Each structure stands twice: as structure tokens, then as C-alpha cells.
Amino acid sequence: MSKTKKFLLTEKQMPTQWYNIIADMKNKPGVSISPRTKKPVTKDEMCMLFAEELVNQEMSTERYIDIPDQVQDLYKIWRSTPLVRAYELEKALDTPAKIYFKNESTSPAGSHKPNTAIPQAYYNYKQGIKCITTETGGGQWGSAISFASQFFDIDLKVFMVKVSYFQKPYRKLMMNAWGADVVPSPSTMTEAGRHALAKDPNCSGSLGLAISEAVELAVRNPETTKYTLGSVLNHVLLHQTIIGEEALMQMEMAGDMPDVVIGCFGGGSNFAGIGFPFLKKNLTEGTNIRVIAVEPSSCPKLTRGVFHYDYGDTEGLTPLMPMYTLGHNFQPADIHAGGLRYHGAGPIVSQLLKDGLIEAQAIPQLETFAAGMVFAKTEGIIPAPESTHAIAMAIREAKKAKEEGKSKTILFNLSGHGMIDMYAYEQYFAGNLQNYDLSDETIRQTVDELKTLIDL
Ligand SMILES: *Cc1c(COP(=O)(O)O)cnc(C)c1O
């Protein structure tokens, strides 16, 4: 009899609720502080920037939150995503471990990000918002929110870091195809942009500056315009739990349960998505599933950062959040996993790590690309450079199982495909990529600057 490789849910079987892990955390994530008032951020302040229902979710302690019917319908364009048993990868590694992956690369934008883009666009539409602003670096979030906004007739303005705008034309064109207005940042549309251009007309932009421009437009027109963010925040992590809720059911269909669950880590959204529904079993049923976040060695906030209040952006405009961070002025090396080059971690994931409820590992760039090639050769999918971090960790665990002569079940999240990241692979094939050693001294510089901010 041939073996089942791929597990899918029918539309009727799909989860109808997101899981809010805060309900099951003994130590809740710390509150965010307004840098102006030095007091906890109020709902009114948050509602200046975000749609009200998203703010409610940001602060909710309800265990499960219903997915609106219209969001469920749109999810069905590509969900459920396949849970795949990676037999060919297992064979190549000659491991007694069973390896499964959840394939989030099958979404129209090519990553997990539409899981939160759709509900964010939906809740803004329900509130009568006509215009959304956001920023994008490499363009993954920008393309996901473009895809989502078109369903709700929302005008979307994406401030794209100027250097990426010219270097990564394909993601910009995807956004255009989905009807978004993509503006190279710095632009002349905002105070922040004009200021930067006055100082340096050739300024190539930064993510921090693009955030400033997107936020400025939203604050200027609070009745009609809101801002959106693709990771880090509680409501974003919440929406991504659709990944793990599906995977739980699919693992049951496979007659298996993971011993180890793995996700790559930028701001924490795809990691939380795959991991939290399994962590719930640890928190409420006493199981011992290891849940591992994988970051690049060149941006090691979880393994070498500090737990402290810090800004979510590089310019110091957002509220101060308690998080594992390398300091908002930390400049990560120019690795190709652009989505993982972020200085901090979301407050929920940071609290879970502090309490020893999840693990974190850092992996150097060359090992991740090598793992990506093994995956492309065995399972056929060319992974996003970000996702290769999860694959590399799964391979480490599978090799350890072989050394120990023990079987175990490994599940990782394939957060996206790499078809629009082929430039990175070109550099890898040409031998132009390197690992980056990061000294304690370098980390200390940007971490020490945090002492001027509020203490925990
Ligand atoms: C954005 C992105 C990431 C990193 O973001 P998280 O919020 O940590 O998930 C990882 N993989 C892909 C494919 C991405 O687009």
C-alpha cells in the first residue's frame, strides 16, 4: 500500500477560531508604555493608529476568538494548507526521525502573511476605513496586504524602502497587480520624508523611516486612514494560529503528534502560528512538546539579546514594549533572509522564552542555505531564505535522532517559497555569501543604549 504523503482538511473541517495563548499564560506579557506619558498605552491611543477591533484583540484575554465568516471564506482561496510528510528528506538524511512540514508557501502571496493581512483588511473595512498605510522592506508584507485590501475596496499606500523599490521590482509589481499604490520611501508626501530628503536628496531610505511615513499619514487622517503591521503585535500572532490549529488536526489525521515544533523567527508571527496551538497542550494537558524558534546568528535577539523595554521601530516612534532585543539601533548584517533582520521579538514570545516555555537557537547563514538546497533537492520546493532557518533546525534535530538511535517526530513551518528570492540563491551559488561573527562588544553597544529608556 502506498503511504500518505499529504494531509489536507476539507472546507467543512477547517478551524473557525483563532487561539489566544494569553488566556493560558500564568505570567502575562508586560504592558506597552507610551514614550510620551510614560504610562501604559491606552486603547484610545492605539485606536488612533489601528482599527478598533484589532485593538480589542490586541488586549483580549479570551482563549478563542471567532474567525468572521467573510475571513473564513477568503482563507478558503488557499487554505487549508498541506501538512506534508517529508519522506524524501528523511531518506536523504537516513534518519529514524519522522519529519513533517506545514506548507504556508501555497498562499497567493507566497508566504504565511496573508493569514493576518485578510483579517486586518476586513476589520478596517467593517469600521468604514477607506485607506490603509503600511511599510515594507523586501516586500513580503506589502504584497500580502495588497492582496488582502483589494477584496474590501480599500486604497492601500505602501511605503517601500527606496533601495528595495529599485532592487526588488517583482514584489513591487505584485503589489501593483493587486491594486496598491507603492511609494519609494523617503517620499515628498510626508513631513518625515521631506525632512530626510532635505538632509540628503539621495537618501536610500530605511525601514524605520518608511514606518514614520506610514504612521504619519494615518495619524493625520484618523477618521479615514489606519496603519497596519505584519508581525510582532499580539493580534498578528493571534491570526497566524490558524496554521497550528490546522496542523493539530492534520497531525491527528496522520496518527502522529510532534515531539518538536520548529519555526523561523523574525518578529514571531509564523513561529507563534505553528507553535502556540501545540504549546497549549503543554500548558493545559501537561505534554512536553519542544517548541523551538530559529533566528539568524547575525541577528540573535532571542539567544544573545536582553529582556528590556525597547521601541518596536528604529526611529523610536512606537510604544515601548517589554521584549528580548538587541537594541533598536542594532544594525544586522546584510543577510538575505530580510524578514529575520529585526532587532526585537514580540512581547508574548519574549515572556514565553523568559519563562522557559519555548526554546531558541541561532543558525549561521551558510548552514541555512545548504539546508534549503537539500530541501529543494528532496521535497522539490525552493524555500524562502527565512524558511531555510526552520529547515536547518529540523535537519539538526533529525541528525541528532540518528546519532542517538531514537525516533522522534519533527514538525516545522515552511513560512514561504523563494521564487522571488532567486537573487539570494544566485549569490549563494557564486560563493558570495558568508557567515557573520558578531562580537559581544558589538551587541553591548546597542544594548547599553537601552539603559536610557524605562527599566522593567
Ligand atoms: C516575514 C517573513 C518571515 C518573518 O516574520 P515572522 O513574523 O517572524 O514570521 C518569515 N518567513 C517569511 C517567508 C516571511 O515572509
PDBQT file of the ligand as one rigid body, heavy atoms in Angstrom, charges set to zero:
ROOT
HETATM    1  C1  LIG A 501       8.033  37.928   7.021  1.00  0.00    +0.000 C 
HETATM    2  C2  LIG A 501       8.504  36.537   6.903  1.00  0.00    +0.000 A 
HETATM    3  C3  LIG A 501       9.113  35.856   7.989  1.00  0.00    +0.000 A 
HETATM    4  C4  LIG A 501       9.426  36.504   9.317  1.00  0.00    +0.000 C 
HETATM    5  O1  LIG A 501       8.367  37.064  10.007  1.00  0.00    +0.000 OA
HETATM    6  P1  LIG A 501       7.678  36.398  11.285  1.00  0.00    +0.000 P 
HETATM    7  O2  LIG A 501       6.719  37.426  11.742  1.00  0.00    +0.000 OA
HETATM    8  O3  LIG A 501       8.754  36.114  12.299  1.00  0.00    +0.000 OA
HETATM    9  O4  LIG A 501       7.030  35.158  10.832  1.00  0.00    +0.000 OA
HETATM   10  C5  LIG A 501       9.482  34.540   7.811  1.00  0.00    +0.000 A 
HETATM   11  N1  LIG A 501       9.281  33.902   6.632  1.00  0.00    +0.000 NA
HETATM   12  C6  LIG A 501       8.711  34.524   5.569  1.00  0.00    +0.000 A 
HETATM   13  C7  LIG A 501       8.537  33.752   4.300  1.00  0.00    +0.000 C 
HETATM   14  C8  LIG A 501       8.297  35.856   5.681  1.00  0.00    +0.000 A 
HETATM   15  O5  LIG A 501       7.716  36.465   4.632  1.00  0.00    +0.000 OA
ENDROOT
TORSDOF 0
